[in-house]
Amino acid sequence: MLEPLEGPELAPLWGAARRRLEGNGLTLQGTPLVLKDLTLEQTDAVAGLLGVRRPSGTTIRVPLADLDAALRASVVGRGLLEVLALVGGPLVDRRAAVARDDAVRNRRWAELADHSALAAEPRLAEWLGRIRATGLARRLAGDAETDAVWTALDVVAATSNGDGAPRLAVLAAAVTGDAHGLDRSRPVGTLAVHALSWLADRPFPPDAAEWRRTWNQAGVACDDLSCDVLVLALPGWPAEPLRLTLRQVSSWRPPGPAPDAVFVTENPAVLAAAADHLAERSPTVVCLDGMPSTAALVVLDALVAGGRTVRYHGDFDWRGLAIAGVLARKVPSAAPWRYCAPDYDRAVRRGLGSVALTGRAAASPWDAGLAPAMARAGVAVYEEQVVEELLDDLAGPSPDE
């Protein structure tokens, strides 16, 4: 009996009717369906089913109540809802499903107010309202948002129980069941740090260094062995290339005040060349090897506190400028080392720029003319290409001093 209704001519009608009904609570009331861009055969089929004259164009309006009545009066003898279920499977009341989901979600958020962390720190109630209102928890954890928030509150409670300073990986394993469960990339880790920052009246940490500081101030020791820095001739250490961990440099202080310059490079090749050519005559060189690590910033902060000046050279590409920008924010007294527009232009005139600049443009924190000069020339110049000049500087006073 349903065979006449299952042809391709009526497929647009059934699809549109199903979408409307599933979205409006399965009610036949409301504005008519508007079927557009139908073929002549499709228009004839819909008009014939409704018992109306075929319109002149390719659009036809279909009131659902009229369609339901037409189906009941036809040889089919069934209403629209039943026909759609037989033709395409059971209908889903999506409005009711959304309401049920919202009710469950509201109940779970209400249950969070009973967490023991809120009893110990009532300000977390305001934090809960904030992350719900902004959608932060949902963006991070999706449908598992309340589970992630509950676990984050478990973490906050664990940091204030007075049981000593746990290591982050140990805390993560104990609370989340995963030693990496509180990493920066994980929802629970992000929510826990967000809560700790909220309680400390500080902004959410923008980088790894501030992330570690937030945990440390909450009494949780981060992994201080996987974070390191490459150095040469660091005061108090052998005058050779060393890769020191955050654990090693956290309590280190340079012996005595000194006005010496500290040279910061982006690439290990420069530090290696200084070790090969200058050996024990080399001044202190700190290699960032990318964005400044927490270990690198600890070393530079200690050197600056001891009276040293910091001078930076990096690749003349957009990433090098981005690294310079981060360094300048973290070490405000840092200055450029052969890293201004005239230095770049001179290298380009020597024919050293052979690779096209790629990536997102960045600005120099020290020389407003550098980024425009690089954009005009459109080529990158790498530290390895000017290493001889850098070695000359390391062997004697910096030309910028």
JOQUI-V770808 format. One record per helix or strand of 3 or more residues. SS is the DSSP state (alpha for helix, beta for strand). FROM is the first residue (numbers start at 1). LEN is the number of residues. If there is no record, write none. Layout:
ss->{SS/SS}
from->{FROM/FROM}
len->{LEN/LEN}
//
This chain:
ss->{alpha/alpha/beta/alpha/beta/alpha/alpha/alpha/alpha/alpha/alpha/alpha/alpha/alpha/beta/beta/alpha/beta/alpha/beta/alpha/beta/alpha/alpha/alpha/beta/alpha}
from->{3/8/33/40/60/64/80/94/116/123/136/168/187/208/228/242/246/261/268/285/294/309/318/341/368/379/383}
len->{3/16/3/11/3/10/9/19/5/11/24/9/13/10/5/4/5/5/14/3/12/5/13/9/10/3/13}
//
